[in-house]
Amino acid sequence: MADPSAPLLTHIEDEGTSPPLSFDKIFEHTLSGFSFPQLLQTIIVGLALSFDSQQIFITVFTDAYPTWHCLDHTICNPSTTDICKLPRSAWEWDGGLKGKSAISEFELECSSSFLRGLPTSAFYMGSIVGGFFMALIPDSFLGRKKLLFFCTLAMSLTGISIFFSSNIWTYAFLKFVIGFARSQTGTYAINLISERVSTKWRPRATMIPFTLFVLAFMSLSGIAYLVRHASWRVLYLCTSVPAAIHSVFIYFFALESPRWLHVQGKNQEAIEVLKRLSPANRSYLESVSSRLHSKEQPPSSSIKDLFIRKWAFRRIVVVMIIMFGLGMMYYGVPLAVRDIKVNVYLSEALNAAVELPTFVITPILLEKFNRRSSVLVNCLLGGALGVLCFVMTSFGRTNIAFALELGSFFCARIGFNLMAVYMIEMFPTCVRNFATTMLRQSLVLGGASCPIIASVGRNVPSISFAVFGFVVSGLGLFVLLLPETKGSSLCDTMDAQEQSDQALKTSPSC
């Protein structure tokens, strides 16, 4: 009787005494590959950046100064006559459509440049204000998916409402709301994607939304061309209606971050998400779910820990310093290219096109080289190209200078890509949204300082390239103060992040 009972007792004992597994080990094992469901989920979320991109650049077409022609050639000439000095009966907008642009519909052709640029300025002001306001929202609030849903829905519905705006002030207010709503779209999307893939696939997966961002920017020109004979309001409908539909797809089909669910103590929901992301590992997940560490209670918001803990505060400050320099170069170089005396339309098109290869090169750099060395070399190279651009322009080598300008912009984009992944790895899930928000805010603040620096180029041609070059090279040196994170898995709490750092990088998992 004793012998037959031995195996049963042993089985019960093994099952009861099996050591618990960390969620990180289960996560990395389950998502070791990159299955079709993961790709589909990445695209669903990444498309949010596509519509975000179109809202950023849409004013290039909707708020453009339209062309006009004379009705009375005896008193006017479009190439030499000031439209504001002519009677309204002497000229007409090309195509006869008053609503071709917000400028013509709201009769702003003779208004101040401040009033004509008010909608665009309101948009960026809304982005800055919204960035700081939403940064205060705890990472434990709603979750990555729902926050992304509300952001895209609010942005799209406001874009649709522009169709009914009656004056420039209503239009500017709605642009402010759009900027406010979309301010954290990129942050929520990138974090949601990065927290649903393994360490191995993180560099490649996070480049997909950036690629969609640039492709949408390039497609906007085609959409604007197709509706060029319609009212400028139609362009907002053509971009905002699909964005609203996409937000519904996010709500019903996008999956929440399993890491965020685990941090909130929702282990069963996290396991269900992993099952849907990797159906092939369903049996494995069912067998180990009972051995998963259970949290006693979800951690409260730890945003204040970023300022209380010295290591976290030092990291966030260093990252913001580096991103400020990269922001100056990323936004400033295309703005200052007019000083090189090249075709502005060709230059802007090439600057947009040159971003696409960066999304192939960045994953290679992240997989083959260390984070710190990649960022450092990239900043130094980009800065050197900016300085050389100034030198070549001074000697009248326009073509060479333009090639160097493209190179410096290329480095600025790669630098942003590298820092986006680097930031995700340096901060735990409980504060990752806030930390990433600070990265994007410093990038925008760097860009906000560009017009002032670029205006100097009117007196000293292309000097702004030298300024951008020296700034990004100098601030890039601060990366030496950051820890190396290559090969490390994502941590979920501040304590886990500290323990991982103190392990002297001997163990990549948290």
Secondary structure, DSSP 8 states (H G I E B T S, - for coil): -HHHHHHHHHHHHHHHH---B-HHHHHHHHTSS--HHHHHHHHHHHHHHHHHHHHHHTHHHHT----EEES-TTT--TTTS-GGGS-GGGEEEGGG-GGGSHHHHTT-TTS-HHHHTHHHHHHHHHHHHHHHHHHTS-TTSS-HHHHHHHHHHHHHHHHHHGGG--SHHHHHHHHHHHHHHHTTHHHHHHHHHHTTS-TTTHHHHTHHHHHHHHHHHHHHHHHHHHTTTS-HHHHHHHHHHHHHHHHHHHHHH----HHHHHHTT-HHHHHHHHHHH-GGGHHHHHHHGGGB---SS-----TTHHHHSHHHHHHHHHHHHHHHHHHHHHHHHHHHGGGG-S-HHHHHHHHHHTTTTHHHHHHHHHHHS-HHHHHHHHHHHHHHHHHHHHHHHHTT-HHHHHHHHHHHHHHHHHHHHHHHHHHHHHS-GGGHHHHHHHHHHHHHHHHHTHHHHHHGGGTSTTHHHHHHHHHHHHHHGGGGGS---TT-----SHHHHHHHHHTTTS----
